[in-house]
């Protein structure tokens, strides 16, 4: 059996007798806050009867009741109706709250990650700048060393000339001695 049918039946069984007694009571004019609300008619109690409030009374076989089940007071039926009618709205509110919490947590994780990335980028940029300065210093030192070295072509030329002169002098000396 559908839950709407069960609730409708419970509402009819509980409210119909009260509606018969409430025919003579004028209903108040609804204002803006109660315009869309369901209002149960006031429950008339018999003299000496206590108001059960939102009572749920389990019924057992053998007790005087038209059926075995749970006897609901009008206030309990009203609670069931309110719970049933507001379920989707409460669910929507809870879902939206969860979504907003997750979105806030995701935004925080994103901002933390962005802050970490910015810090890492600054550190890497500082390391890169230091490496460039060190490379420039090595290049300058290498240039100074190359500039301070003598020209190898001149030294090779002087060595070749000196070797040729030494060879000629040796040949000349050997020829003079052997004559």
Number of C-alpha atoms within 10 A of each C-alpha: 5 7 9 11 10 11 15 14 12 19 19 13 13 19 19 13 11 18 16 9 13 15 10 8 10 7 10 6 8 11 8 8 7 10 10 9 10 10 11 14 16 14 16 11 11 8 6 6 8 8 13 14 10 15 14 14 12 10 14 12 9 8 9 9 12 7 12 13 12 12 18 20 21 23 19 17 22 19 13 17 18 13 12 14 11 12 12 11 11 12 11 12 12 12 12 12 12 12 12 12 12 12 12 12 12 12 12 12 12 12 12 12 12 12 12 12 12 12 12 12 12 12 12 12 12 12 12 12 12 12 12 12 12 12 12 12 12 12 12 12 12 12 11 11 10 11 10 9 8 9 10 9 9 10 11 11 11 12 12 12 12 12 12 12 12 12 12 12 12 12 12 12 11 11 10 9 8 7 5
